[in-house]
Amino acid sequence: MTVAAGSFSTIRYKRQSGIGVYSGTGGQILRRLEDVAGVNLNRPKIENNQIRSDRMPAAPRLGLGMTEFPYKDYVTPGTHAPFYESICLGAFATAPTTGAQTNITAAVTAAPAGTFTRASGSYLSDGFLAGQIVSWTGWTTTATANNSHNFRIVSVTATVMTCEPLDGVALVAKASGDSVTCVVKGKQVKVPTSGHADHYYYFEDWQADIAQSEQMPDARVESIAISISPNAQPTIDIGFKGLGSFPTATSAYFASPTAEASTPVCSVAYAKLCLDGVAVATVTTLNVTITVELDMPATVCTTSYPFAASTIVKPTGSMTVLWEDQALFNKYKNEQDLALVLVLVNDTTAAADFVAFTLQRLRLTEAKKAGGKGSKTKNYTFDAIENSAGTAGTQTSVIAIQDSLAP
């Protein structure tokens, strides 16, 4: 007798072109952590509460089916890009660029940070915003270190872009004259104000050693949670929920899927966490959860749900911070907003690949001290909200996600 082994299981998926529209060609294998069990069908038990003279229980029945897939992996550039689009109900945008310019001066202000000042044109019109990670090309002679170097935009106006290098190697000053180009690295997706997209996926849990396929069509991304803590890889938990259809087969639905990605995972040790534009190193844990509330109406005369419609995108989170002053607590006490940018990189090089999360306007909703004899901490929870009245050069959406390897 052959018994299924986890090492013979692969999770394959493909985005559908619409609800109920399936295609078994293509597909992509997903890397996953070892505690990911696979897709499941859940049908609630409906008790039979009849009173019987024989004192025996009557048979229960099962209600509408709902399929679920709790997925977990390490944060990896490129690997989860489609799901970032789905949780934001949007699409990755073409990367903003300055185009070739000869009127830009690089200057060091507070090393390693500095500015890129242009004599004409507008960074704002080009589409650059605070929190984005950008890369330059075209610097010559003494300033070649500015090329292919990841910079986080701290703030930006029409003519001045203030940047901080992710790797801590200082920006190099250079007078204007070089033909240089700045571009947002990779692509960025955010929750749009209109034209929201409802993406459905087809998942297959293929167990090769016993030739069994369990399938989960019409699945939606319901939640994405990013978690970081010391001495651990940053993790991503994605909750998928389907309408209830659960086909099975003895041959693979996705017969020739693309192999799983080999991109290195991100590291907490080299991450950048910024509050109100300032890098901080006193946060001990951080969790950011993005949830899409799905409307799945139950109907009669069927064993599955008709659709799953998105109603609202809600980013929330929590962080534990070493207690050194009252600056953050005063934000909570006085109901003052703050911005959070988290950049997770996968190596220490100047051009490392990354995934970045920008919550331009969040509100602290709880503040609690933790006990103990050692270093004291405060635990904060927060909600992200729309930044519709924000200043020029800041993100207006409730959340923006940038992936350097987004397709």
Protein Blocks (a to p, Z undefined) as FASTA:
>chain_A
ZZddfklpccdddddfbehiacfegiidddddfklnbjcddddddddfbdcfklpacddd
dddddddddddddddehjlmmmmmmmnopacdddddebjafkbccddfbdcbdcdddfed
jfklnopaehiacddehiahjlmmmgopacddfbdcfklccdddfklpacddddehiacd
dddehiaddddfbhiacdddddddddfknopacddehiacfbdcddddehiacddddddd
dehiacddfbdfblbacdddfbdcddfklpccdeehiacfkbfbdcddddddddddddeh
iabdfbdcdfbdcdddddddddfbfklmmmmmnopacdddddddfbfbfkbccdddddfb
acdfbdcddedjbdcddddddddddfklbcehiafbfbdcddfkbZZ
